[in-house]
Amino acid sequence: MQAFLCPQCGAAVKFESAGAVMVVCAACRSTITKDADAARATGHMAAVIEDASPVQLRTRGSNGARKFTVVGRLRMAYGEGAWNEWYIAFDDGTDGWLSDASGQYAVLRRLPDSELKAPLPAYAKLSVGEPVQIGETWFLVSDRRESRCIGGEGELPVNAADGWTAHAADCRKGNAFATIDYSDGAPVAYVGMSANRTDLDKTTLRSNEDVAETTGRYRGNIMPLDCPNCGGAITIVAAMATQVVCPSCSSLLDCSGERTEIIEAHKRSATFKSTLPLGALGKFEVDYRIIGIMRCDVPRDMTEPAWTEYLLFNPERGYLWLVETEEGWSRVTVSDEWPTSVTDNHVVFRGKPWPKLYEYGSKVTAVFGAFNWRVRKGDTSNVTDFRGTRETLTREQTAEEVTWSVAQPLHITKLATAFRMPELAAALQAKAIASAKRSPFSSDDDDSDDQFNPLSIAAYASMALFVFSEALTWAAIFFGVIAVWAPLLILWWKNEELP
C-alpha cells in the first residue's frame, strides 16, 4: 500500500491495489496518478449519484475460495440506463471487476491472451444473440453497446479523469459471464461467473436505511425532484432509477445527471387504470413497493389481449416483476442463469429441455412511475416463451440486448394476501361465483341470490383465511379450510344438490 497527500487539497489518499493507476480524492474529487514516488493531480472526477446498490468502497466478498475487497468504482451510462463497475482487489494480489447492474452481479478477471483459443471478433461483427468463442467456451452475446463514464471514486486501473468511453459486449452461457472490452483498440476478454448478494459480506454492505436515505442524492446535495415540464412533485422512489415518468403530466425525465432533465415532454393525460396502484406495498417474503407500471400489447394484432407489467423494488432484494394478463398473474424475476443451448424449437435450461411455447412482438403503449432503465411509450421487442414443468422461461430481445426471465404462476389469493387489498378479494369472490355457475354444483333453474350461494360463501371464506393468514396458525388455516369445504365435498360425492 502506498499513501500520499492530495496535491490539490492535502487530504490523505492511498493506493492499495497494485493494478491501480489512478485514485479519486474523496475530499475534493481530484484524480491523482502515481508518478514515481510522487502523486500528481491530473483532473477532476464527477461525483457518483447514489443508486440503490448496497455495495460500497471496502465491501468484502468472495469468488469461490478467493476473497476480495472493493477499492474503486466507475459509474457507466448508456442510452437506456446505467450500472456500476466496482474495481476489486483480491487477497492474493490480483485484481478484477464486480459488475453491478440492478441487483445482478458478476465477478470477472482478465483472461490472459495465451488462453484465447481463437481471435476475438471485431466489435462491428458482433450481433446480439449470436455465438462467440472466448477461451474454451462458446457464449451467446447478451448485449453490445457504447457507454460512457459519468463518475467514479476510489482506486481505478484506468485514467478516467477526462471521462471515458467504452465499447464492450457482454456474453452469457449458463452461469458463466464474459465481457469483451474494445476501449483500448485491441479487444480484451474478462471472464467469470454470475454472483449473488450472498457472496458479499453483509456486514460490509450499506444498510437498508442508508440506501433509503441516500438514494438519488449526491454527497452533500439532494437531487431536484420537481418535474421540469409541469412542476409536479416526484417522489424519492423516482431517483432510484435512471428515468421516471412524471405521474402528473406523463413527461419522460432523465434522473441520471446532476439535475432532472426532460427527455420527452407530454401534455397532461389520463392514466390507464391498473389493478394495483403505483406505490402499493406488497409482501413477498419481504416488503416490495410498486415503483413502475407499464401497459403492453402485441403490435398490429388487435386480436391479442394487452397485459400489464409492474416493477417492484426492495432495498435488500432488488427488483421483482408482477405480470397481469387475461389468463392470470405471474411473479417474474430476471434470470442470472442463461440457457446452455438455444435452438429454434427449444432451449436447454437448468439441465432440461424447455420447448418453445409462443413467439410474438411486444410494444409499450403506456408507462408511469420509475424504472431502472429508460423505457418509452412505443418501445418494441421480440418475445419468445419456453414451457417448463411449472414455470415459463421468456427471452426478450432488442437490437442491443437480450434478457431471460423466469415466470411463476401467482394465484390471486396470494396476491390479495400480499397487498391486503379488498378490491382483489372482491375480484376473487366474483371469479368464484362465475366459476360456481359453471360447476356441476349449480343448477340452471337456481334463482337464489349468488351472494348467498354456498360455493360463493365457501370461496369467500377460504380467501379470508389466506388474506389474514399472518394472524392465524397454519393449523387453524388447515382446519378452517376443511370445515368450509368438507360439507360441499360430501354432497358432491353423494351426487346430492346443494341447498
N, C-alpha and C positions, 0 to 999 in steps of 0.2 A: 504494500500500500504506500502511495506517495501523497503527501499533504502539502498544499500551497496556500498562499493568501491570494484572494481575487485581486488582480491588478486594477480592477475598476472601483471596488468598494472596500477591499481589505478583509472581507469575510473569509473564513476558512473553507477550503474546498479540498476534496480527496479523490484520488484515483485508486479504486480497489481492484478493478478488473485489469488484467494485463492486456486485454484486447481493446480497451477504451482509448480513443484518440481525442475525445472531447468531453468536457463536463460543463453542465449548466449551473451557474452560481444560483443557489436558492434565494439569496438575498436581493440581487439586482438583475437577475436573468441574463447576465453576460455569458457568452460562450467562450470557454477557455480551453486552449490546446497546450499540450506539453511540448516545450522546445528545449531539448537537452534537459538540464536540471532546473529550468525556469518555466513559469506559466505565462502564457500570452493571451490577452483578450482579443478575440477575432470578430466579434459581432454581438448580436442580441437574439435571443430565442423568445418567441411568443409564448405567453402563458398558456397552460393546458386547461381547457374547460373541464370541470369536474363532471364526469358522467356517472352512470350507475354502477361502474365496475367496483368490486370490493378490493381489487389488487391495488397496492401502493408500493412506493420505494421501501425496501427492506422486507418485503413479503418473502417468506421462505416456502419452498416447495420441493417436490421430488419427481424425478423422471426415472421410474424403475428404482434401481439402487442408488442412483446419483442424486445428490442433494444440490439445491441451487438457491441463490438469493437474487431478488430483483434489484438491479442497481441503476436502471435508467428506463426512460420511456420516450417513444415517438408517437404522437397522435397523428394518424394518417386519415385523409379525407379524399373522397371521390365524388362524382356527380350525384350519387344516390345515398350516401351515408358516410360514416366514419368508424374507425376502430383504433385500438391500442396495440402497439408493438412494444412489449416490455423486453429490455435487454437484460439478460440473466448471466450471472457468474456462477459456474459450478464449483463445488468444493475441491474438485481435482485440478483446478486452474484453467480449465477450458471455458468457453462461453457459448451462448446460443440465444434464442428468442422464445418468448412466450407470447403467442398470438392470442388476443382477447377481443372477440367480436360478439357483442350482445350476449355474453354469458357462455359462448362457445370458445373453448381453449384448445391450443395445440402447442407442444414443446418441440422446437426444431433446432437442429445443429447442422452446420455446413457439411455437405458431402464432399470429401476430397475428390479432386479431378481424377485421380488414379482409379477411383471406384466407379466411374462412369463407363458403362458398357457400350454406350452409343452416344454420338454427339447430341447435345441438347438442341432442339429445333429453334429456328429464328422466331422472334416474338410475333411477326406478321403471319407466320404459318400455323400458329396455334388456333384451334377452334374449340369453343365451349362444348363439352360433352364428348369430345374425341379422345382416343387413347394416346398416351405419350409414355415412352420408356425413360425412367430415371433410375440409374443403377441397375439393380436386378429386377425391379418391379415395374409392371405396366399400370399406370394410373389413368384416371379419367380427369380431364381438365374441368374444374368446377367453376372457375371464374378467370377472366383475363381483363385487366383494366389498368389505366393510368391513375395514379394517386399522387397526392402532394402532402408534404409535412406541414401541419398547421400549428405545431407546438411540440415542446419537449422538455424533459427535466432529467437530472441525474447524469450518470456517465453514459456515453454513447460511442459506438465503434465507427461512426461516420461523422464527418464535419457537416452539420446541417445548419450552420449559423445563418446562412442567407436563404434558407428554405431549401427544400429538396424534393425533386420529382422522381417518382419511381414507376417503372413499368415492370409488372410482375404477373405471374399466373399461379393460381393455387390448384393443386391436383389431389384427388382423393381415391382411395380404394380400401374398403372395409374401415378399419380404424387407423390406417396409415394415412399420413398427411405429408405433402411436399409443396414447396414453393420454388419456382424458377424466377430468379431476380435478374432483370436486364438493366438495372440502373447504371452500372458502370461499363456498359457496352457489351463485353463478353458475358454470356449467361452463367450464373452461379446457382447451384441447387442446394436447398436446405431440406432435410428430411427428418421425420419424426413421427409422432403419434398424437392423435387427439387426446385431450386430457379432461379431467373433471375438476370441479371445485374441491372435491375431497382430496385431490393431490396437493392442495395448498394448505399450509399450516393455518388453521382458523384463528389462532391466537395472534397472527401477524397480519390478518386482513382488516380492512376497515369495518367498523361495526355498522349494523343496520341503521342505527341512529345517525351516525356520521354520514352515511350515504344519503339518508333522507334530508339532512340539514344542509349538506354542501352540494348536492346535485344541482347542476345548472348554474354554479357560481364560479367565478374566478377567485383566486385567493385575494381577499380584501375588497372584491367588487361583486355586487349582486347583479345578475344578468337582467336587463329590462324584459318585462313580460307583458307589455301592453301592445296590442295589435297595431302596427303602423298604419293599417288601412282604415280601421274603424274606431280605434282607441279602446276596444273592448279588453277586459282583463283576461289573461291566460294563466291558468293555474301552474304551480311549480312542477306538476307532473309533466307538463309540456317540455320542460327543459331537460328531462331525462332522455330525450330523443333528438335526432338530427333535425327533424322538421315537425311542424304541428299545423293542423288545420284549425283556424280560428272558429270557435263554436258560434260566434255572433254573425260573422259575415262570410264564412267559408273560404277566406283567403288562405293560400298555402304560404307558410312562413318558414324561413330558414333560421334555425337556432344554433348553428354550428360556429358562428363567428362571435365577435365581441358584442354585437347588437343584433336584435331580431330584425330580419330583413324580409321584404315581400318577394316571394318567388312568383306568385300568380295571384292577382287581386280578383275578387268577385264581389258582386253586389250582394246584399243580404238575400238569403234564400231559405226556404223552408227545408228542414232536415227530414230525412225519411224516418219513419217510426220503427225503432228496433225493439225487440223483445226485452233485451237487457239494456239499461241506460248507461251512458258514459259516466264513469266514476263509481259504479256499483262495486261493492266489496263481496267477493265470494271466497269460500274456504275450500281449498283442495289440498289437504294435508296442512297447508299454511294459507294465510290470507293473501289473495291476489286482488288487485284493483284493475278494473277495465280502463285502459288509457286510450284506446283507439278502436274505432269501428269502421268497417268498410263493407259496401254492398257490391257484389259481383254478379255478372251473368255471362252467358255464352254469346260472344258477338255474332250478330247476323243470324241468330237462330232463336226466334221468339217462342218456339215450342219447348225449349228447355227452361226450367224454372230458375229464378235467381236464388242466390244464397247470401248469407251474412257472416262475416268473419270478425271476431272480437279479439283484440290483443290485450292480454292481462300481464301485469308486472308485479313481482315481489322482490324486494331488495336483496334477499338472500338466494332465492331460487332462480331469479331472472324472469324470462318471458314464457308465456303459455298462451295457446290459442284455443278458442272455442269456435266451432263452425256450426251454423244453424242452416239446415236445408229442409225441404218439404218432407224428407224421409226421417228426419230426426236430428239429434245433436251429436257432435263428436268433440272429443278432447284431443288436441293436436300438439305435438312437440316437434321442433326441428331436430332431425337426427344427426348426432355426431358420427354415427357409423354409416358408411355408404355400402351399396351392394358390391360384391366382389366380381360379379359378372352381369352384363346388361345386353340383352338381345331385343329384337323387335317384339317378341311374344312373351318373354318372362325375364325376371331378374333372379339372381341368387343373393339372398339377404339372410343374415344370421344362420348361414349354412343350409338354407332350404330354398327351393324354387317358389317364386311368387308369380303366378300367371297374370298377364295383363287383363285388366277389367274394363277400363274406359280410357279414351283419349279425346280431349276436347280443348277448346280455347277458353281463356278467361279474360274478362275485361272489367276493370274497376269503374263502376257507374256512380258511386258516391263515397265520400271519405270524410271522417270527422275525428278529431282528437289528435293524439300524439303517436308517432311511430318511430321505431329505431332505424328506419331508413326512409328515404324520400319516396313517397307514394303519391301519385297524382290521379285525378279522375281521367279515365281514358287509357291508363296503363294496361298493356296486354301481356299475356304469357301463354305458353303451351303446357298443358297439364296432362299427365298420364297416371292413372291409378292402377295399382297392382294388389291382388287379393291375397290376404293371408288367412290363417285359421280364424282369428277373431279380430284382426286389425287390417288396416288398409295402408299401404305404402304409396306415397304420392311423390312424383317428380314434377317440379315446376321449373320451366326453362325459358330464359330470355336469350337475347344475343350475347349478353355479358355474363350470365351467371346461371348455375344450376343448383337447386336446393332439393333435399329429400326430407320428407316429414312422415311421421307415423301417427295415424288417427285411430283412436279407440272409441267405440260407441259409448255415449253418455246418456243414461236414462233420465227422463225429465224429472223423475222423483229425486234423483241425486242432485240435479240442477237446482230444484226448488229447495232442497236441504242446504246446498252450498250458499245460495243467495238469500234464503229466508224471505222469499217474495210471495205474497198471497196471490199475485197475478199468475204466477206459474202454477200454484196449487189449483187455482180455478181452471186453468187450461188443462191440467191433468184430469180434473173431475169431468170436464166437458168431453175429453177424449175417452174416458172410461164409460160415460153414458152412451156415446156414439158406438163404442165397441159392444156394449151390452145389448143395444138394439139389434145388432147383427149376430149375437151369440145364440146358441141353442137354448139358453135360459129364457129368452124373451119370446113373447107371443105377438103375432101381427095384430090381434084384436085387443091387445092390452092398452087401455086408455088411461091408466093410472099416471099420476104425476111422476115424471122422470126423476124429480128431485128426491122422491121417497122410494125409488126403485131399490130393492135390496142390493143389487150388484153395484149401483152407484154409491150407496151408503158404505158398502164394504170397501170399494176402491178408495173412497174419500178417507175412510178411517185408516186404511193402510198407509196412504200418503201422509196423514197426520202423524202416524207413528214414526215415519222416517224423517219428516221435517223437524220433529222435536226429539230426535234420537239422542242428541247430546245430553238431554236431561233425563234419559232413561238408560237402564242397563240393557245389555244385549238379551239377557234372559227375559226381561219384561217385553221387549220388542218381539221376540220369538213367540212367546205365549200369547201376546196380543194379536199377532197375525193369525195364529191358529184359531183363537177364539172368534175372530171375524169371519174367516173363510170356511172353517170346518162344517158349519150347518149347510152352507151352499153346496159344498162338495158332496155331502151325504145325499142331498136332494138330487143332485145331478147323477150320482151313482145309482140311485133308485129310479131314475127317469121320471121323477116327480116334478110337477111345475112349481115354480116359485110362488109364494103367496103374494 
